[in-house]
Amino acid sequence: MKTPEEIRAIIEELKALYPLGICSLEYEKDYELLFATRLSAQCTDERVNQVTPALFAAFPTLESLAQAEPTDVEPYIHSCGFFRAKAKDIVLASRMLIAEYGGKVPATMEELLRLPGVGRKTANLILGDVHNTPGVVVADTHCIRITGLLGLTDGTKDPGKTEKQLRACLPPEESNDFCHRMVLHGRAVCRARRPDCPNCTLRPWCDHFSNHGGD
């Protein structure tokens, strides 16, 4: 495991590489991020960003989504995969947001997890990006993989265990942006199929590179 000094060095290097540690999903309203995140399951953020403008133009308010049927939403999100389940979750979540939360995206893990289609990953993203809650960890596939390679976690592939281990070692005020930067680094440098270890500036703190030379 890393020392606090090593963790701080990794954080600072990531800040230098990716000054804007923000989510790559595009949205204007809080609930739009909630639904864009649901659409991103088993789908790329790039594809979701291509789909959501037409979806939110057709249903410009939370009320319009709540009044829709899932079959009304399906054509707009077909290319995201699992479109029937996602459309149902979006419509039912819209209705619950209006009926139980006054049309606002809730600010607690417990309330968010009650919404259809929302798991811990989505809830943490909303808590961090919408509500600026310190200490949240969005354990997506990039974050799980790279933090294991670095030695910030024990290499577990379990999102819940990764979240717990990162919460324990990351400064709370840095954790949300750190996770976004892990995603950016996973796309740009530390790619799953072929990591570009020779050009990775995180090498000085990477257990995988120290042990395997990037192989």
DRENDO-1510 file (C-alpha; in Angstrom, 1 decimal, always signed):
<recs>
REC; n; res; u; v; w
REC; 1; MET; +0.0; +0.0; +0.0 .
REC; 2; LYS; +1.1; +3.6; -0.6 .
REC; 3; THR; +2.2; +6.1; +1.9 .
REC; 4; PRO; +0.3; +9.4; +2.3 .
REC; 5; GLU; +3.2; +11.1; +0.5 .
REC; 6; GLU; +3.0; +8.8; -2.5 .
REC; 7; ILE; -0.7; +9.2; -2.7 .
REC; 8; ARG; -0.4; +12.9; -2.7 .
REC; 9; ALA; +2.3; +12.7; -5.4 .
REC; 10; ILE; -0.1; +10.6; -7.6 .
REC; 11; ILE; -2.9; +13.0; -7.1 .
REC; 12; GLU; -0.7; +16.0; -8.0 .
REC; 13; GLU; +0.6; +14.3; -11.1 .
REC; 14; LEU; -3.0; +13.5; -12.2 .
REC; 15; LYS; -3.9; +17.1; -11.7 .
REC; 16; ALA; -1.1; +18.2; -13.9 .
REC; 17; LEU; -2.1; +15.7; -16.6 .
REC; 18; TYR; -5.9; +16.4; -16.4 .
REC; 19; PRO; -6.5; +19.8; -14.9 .
REC; 20; LEU; -10.3; +19.4; -15.4 .
REC; 21; GLY; -11.1; +16.4; -13.4 .
REC; 22; ILE; -14.7; +16.3; -14.5 .
REC; 23; CYS; -17.2; +13.7; -15.8 .
REC; 24; SER; -17.2; +13.2; -19.5 .
REC; 25; LEU; -21.0; +12.9; -19.6 .
REC; 26; GLU; -22.6; +16.1; -20.9 .
REC; 27; TYR; -25.6; +17.5; -19.1 .
REC; 28; GLU; -27.3; +20.7; -18.1 .
REC; 29; LYS; -29.7; +19.7; -15.3 .
REC; 30; ASP; -29.0; +17.5; -12.3 .
REC; 31; TYR; -31.5; +14.8; -13.4 .
REC; 32; GLU; -29.9; +14.7; -16.9 .
REC; 33; LEU; -26.7; +13.5; -15.3 .
REC; 34; LEU; -28.6; +10.9; -13.4 .
REC; 35; PHE; -30.2; +9.5; -16.6 .
REC; 36; ALA; -27.1; +9.9; -18.7 .
REC; 37; THR; -25.2; +7.7; -16.1 .
REC; 38; ARG; -28.0; +5.1; -16.4 .
REC; 39; LEU; -27.6; +5.1; -20.2 .
REC; 40; SER; -23.8; +4.7; -19.8 .
REC; 41; ALA; -24.1; +1.2; -18.4 .
REC; 42; GLN; -22.5; -1.2; -20.9 .
REC; 43; CYS; -22.2; +1.8; -23.3 .
REC; 44; THR; -19.5; +4.4; -23.9 .
REC; 45; ASP; -19.9; +8.0; -22.7 .
REC; 46; GLU; -19.3; +9.1; -26.3 .
REC; 47; ARG; -22.3; +7.3; -27.5 .
REC; 48; VAL; -24.4; +8.6; -24.6 .
REC; 49; ASN; -23.4; +12.1; -25.4 .
REC; 50; GLN; -24.6; +11.5; -29.0 .
REC; 51; VAL; -28.0; +10.3; -27.8 .
REC; 52; THR; -28.9; +12.6; -24.9 .
REC; 53; PRO; -29.4; +15.9; -26.8 .
REC; 54; ALA; -32.3; +14.4; -28.8 .
REC; 55; LEU; -33.7; +12.7; -25.8 .
REC; 56; PHE; -33.8; +15.8; -23.7 .
REC; 57; ALA; -35.0; +17.9; -26.6 .
REC; 58; ALA; -38.0; +15.6; -27.0 .
REC; 59; PHE; -38.6; +15.5; -23.2 .
REC; 60; PRO; -37.3; +18.9; -22.0 .
REC; 61; THR; -38.6; +18.7; -18.4 .
REC; 62; LEU; -38.6; +16.1; -15.7 .
REC; 63; GLU; -42.4; +16.3; -15.8 .
REC; 64; SER; -42.5; +15.4; -19.5 .
REC; 65; LEU; -40.3; +12.3; -18.8 .
REC; 66; ALA; -42.6; +11.3; -15.9 .
REC; 67; GLN; -45.7; +11.6; -18.2 .
REC; 68; ALA; -44.1; +9.5; -20.9 .
REC; 69; GLU; -44.3; +5.7; -21.3 .
REC; 70; PRO; -41.1; +3.7; -21.6 .
REC; 71; THR; -42.0; +2.9; -25.2 .
REC; 72; ASP; -42.0; +6.7; -25.9 .
REC; 73; VAL; -38.4; +6.9; -24.7 .
REC; 74; GLU; -37.0; +3.7; -26.2 .
REC; 75; PRO; -36.5; +5.0; -29.8 .
REC; 76; TYR; -34.2; +7.8; -28.5 .
REC; 77; ILE; -31.9; +5.5; -26.6 .
REC; 78; HIS; -32.0; +2.4; -28.7 .
REC; 79; SER; -28.3; +2.6; -29.7 .
REC; 80; CYS; -27.2; +2.6; -26.0 .
REC; 81; GLY; -28.1; -1.0; -25.5 .
REC; 82; PHE; -30.5; -2.6; -23.0 .
REC; 83; PHE; -32.8; +0.2; -24.1 .
REC; 84; ARG; -36.0; -1.3; -22.8 .
REC; 85; ALA; -34.7; -1.6; -19.2 .
REC; 86; LYS; -33.1; +1.8; -19.4 .
REC; 87; ALA; -36.2; +3.5; -20.7 .
REC; 88; LYS; -38.3; +1.9; -18.0 .
REC; 89; ASP; -35.8; +3.0; -15.3 .
REC; 90; ILE; -35.7; +6.6; -16.6 .
REC; 91; VAL; -39.5; +7.0; -16.7 .
REC; 92; LEU; -40.1; +5.4; -13.3 .
REC; 93; ALA; -37.2; +7.4; -11.7 .
REC; 94; SER; -38.7; +10.6; -13.1 .
REC; 95; ARG; -42.0; +9.7; -11.5 .
REC; 96; MET; -40.4; +9.0; -8.2 .
REC; 97; LEU; -38.3; +12.2; -8.2 .
REC; 98; ILE; -41.5; +14.2; -8.7 .
REC; 99; ALA; -43.7; +12.2; -6.3 .
REC; 100; GLU; -41.3; +11.7; -3.4 .
REC; 101; TYR; -38.5; +14.2; -3.8 .
REC; 102; GLY; -40.2; +17.3; -5.1 .
REC; 103; GLY; -38.6; +17.1; -8.5 .
REC; 104; LYS; -35.1; +17.3; -7.0 .
REC; 105; VAL; -32.3; +14.8; -7.2 .
REC; 106; PRO; -31.7; +13.6; -3.6 .
REC; 107; ALA; -28.5; +14.2; -1.8 .
REC; 108; THR; -28.1; +11.0; +0.2 .
REC; 109; MET; -26.9; +7.6; -0.8 .
REC; 110; GLU; -29.9; +5.9; +0.8 .
REC; 111; GLU; -32.4; +8.1; -1.1 .
REC; 112; LEU; -30.5; +7.7; -4.4 .
REC; 113; LEU; -30.4; +3.9; -4.2 .
REC; 114; ARG; -34.2; +3.9; -4.0 .
REC; 115; LEU; -34.4; +5.2; -7.5 .
REC; 116; PRO; -34.9; +2.6; -10.3 .
REC; 117; GLY; -31.7; +1.7; -12.0 .
REC; 118; VAL; -29.4; +3.5; -9.5 .
REC; 119; GLY; -26.6; +1.6; -7.9 .
REC; 120; ARG; -23.7; +2.8; -5.8 .
REC; 121; LYS; -21.6; +3.9; -8.8 .
REC; 122; THR; -24.3; +6.2; -10.1 .
REC; 123; ALA; -25.2; +7.4; -6.6 .
REC; 124; ASN; -21.6; +8.3; -5.8 .
REC; 125; LEU; -21.3; +10.1; -9.1 .
REC; 126; ILE; -24.4; +12.2; -8.3 .
REC; 127; LEU; -23.2; +12.9; -4.8 .
REC; 128; GLY; -19.8; +14.1; -6.0 .
REC; 129; ASP; -20.7; +16.0; -9.1 .
REC; 130; VAL; -24.1; +17.4; -8.2 .
REC; 131; HIS; -23.9; +17.8; -4.5 .
REC; 132; ASN; -20.2; +18.2; -4.0 .
REC; 133; THR; -20.1; +15.6; -1.2 .
REC; 134; PRO; -16.6; +14.9; +0.0 .
REC; 135; GLY; -15.2; +11.4; +0.2 .
REC; 136; VAL; -17.2; +9.8; -2.6 .
REC; 137; VAL; -15.6; +7.2; -4.8 .
REC; 138; VAL; -16.9; +6.3; -8.2 .
REC; 139; ALA; -15.5; +2.8; -8.7 .
REC; 140; ASP; -15.8; +2.3; -12.5 .
REC; 141; THR; -13.8; -0.2; -14.5 .
REC; 142; HIS; -10.9; +2.2; -15.2 .
REC; 143; CYS; -10.7; +3.2; -11.5 .
REC; 144; ILE; -10.8; -0.4; -10.3 .
REC; 145; ARG; -8.1; -1.5; -12.7 .
REC; 146; ILE; -5.6; +1.4; -12.5 .
REC; 147; THR; -5.8; +1.8; -8.7 .
REC; 148; GLY; -5.0; -1.9; -8.5 .
REC; 149; LEU; -2.0; -1.6; -10.8 .
REC; 150; LEU; -0.7; +1.4; -8.9 .
REC; 151; GLY; -1.1; -0.3; -5.5 .
REC; 152; LEU; -3.7; +2.0; -4.1 .
REC; 153; THR; -5.9; -1.1; -3.6 .
REC; 154; ASP; -5.1; -4.7; -3.2 .
REC; 155; GLY; -6.0; -5.4; -6.8 .
REC; 156; THR; -9.6; -6.4; -6.0 .
REC; 157; LYS; -12.0; -6.4; -9.0 .
REC; 158; ASP; -15.0; -5.9; -6.7 .
REC; 159; PRO; -16.4; -2.3; -6.9 .
REC; 160; GLY; -17.5; -2.2; -3.3 .
REC; 161; LYS; -14.2; -3.3; -2.0 .
REC; 162; THR; -12.4; -0.8; -4.3 .
REC; 163; GLU; -14.6; +2.0; -3.0 .
REC; 164; LYS; -14.0; +1.1; +0.6 .
REC; 165; GLN; -10.2; +0.9; +0.1 .
REC; 166; LEU; -10.0; +4.1; -1.8 .
REC; 167; ARG; -12.2; +5.9; +0.7 .
REC; 168; ALA; -9.7; +4.9; +3.4 .
REC; 169; CYS; -6.6; +6.3; +1.6 .
REC; 170; LEU; -7.7; +9.2; -0.5 .
REC; 171; PRO; -8.2; +12.7; +0.9 .
REC; 172; PRO; -12.0; +13.2; +1.0 .
REC; 173; GLU; -11.7; +16.5; -0.9 .
REC; 174; GLU; -9.8; +14.9; -3.7 .
REC; 175; SER; -11.6; +11.6; -4.2 .
REC; 176; ASN; -14.3; +12.5; -6.6 .
REC; 177; ASP; -12.0; +14.3; -9.1 .
REC; 178; PHE; -9.4; +11.6; -8.6 .
REC; 179; CYS; -11.9; +9.0; -9.9 .
REC; 180; HIS; -12.7; +11.2; -13.0 .
REC; 181; ARG; -9.0; +11.5; -13.7 .
REC; 182; MET; -8.6; +7.7; -13.4 .
REC; 183; VAL; -11.1; +7.4; -16.2 .
REC; 184; LEU; -9.3; +10.0; -18.4 .
REC; 185; HIS; -5.9; +8.3; -17.7 .
REC; 186; GLY; -7.4; +4.9; -18.6 .
REC; 187; ARG; -8.6; +6.2; -21.9 .
REC; 188; ALA; -5.5; +8.1; -22.8 .
REC; 189; VAL; -2.5; +6.2; -21.4 .
REC; 190; CYS; -3.2; +3.2; -19.1 .
REC; 191; ARG; -5.5; +1.4; -21.6 .
REC; 192; ALA; -6.8; -2.0; -20.6 .
REC; 193; ARG; -5.6; -3.9; -23.7 .
REC; 194; ARG; -2.3; -2.1; -24.1 .
REC; 195; PRO; -1.1; +0.2; -21.4 .
REC; 196; ASP; +1.4; +2.8; -22.6 .
REC; 197; CYS; +3.8; +2.3; -19.7 .
REC; 198; PRO; +6.9; +3.9; -21.3 .
REC; 199; ASN; +5.0; +7.2; -21.6 .
REC; 200; CYS; +3.1; +7.0; -18.3 .
REC; 201; THR; +4.3; +9.7; -15.9 .
REC; 202; LEU; +2.8; +7.7; -13.0 .
REC; 203; ARG; +5.5; +5.1; -13.3 .
REC; 204; PRO; +7.5; +6.2; -10.3 .
REC; 205; TRP; +4.6; +5.2; -8.0 .
REC; 206; CYS; +3.2; +2.2; -10.0 .
REC; 207; ASP; +3.6; -1.2; -8.4 .
REC; 208; HIS; +2.8; -2.9; -11.6 .
REC; 209; PHE; +5.6; -1.1; -13.5 .
REC; 210; SER; +8.0; -1.7; -10.6 .
REC; 211; ASN; +7.3; -5.4; -10.5 .
REC; 212; HIS; +6.8; -6.1; -14.2 .
REC; 213; GLY; +8.4; -3.2; -16.1 .
REC; 214; GLY; +5.0; -2.6; -17.8 .
REC; 215; ASP; +4.7; -6.1; -19.3 .
</recs>
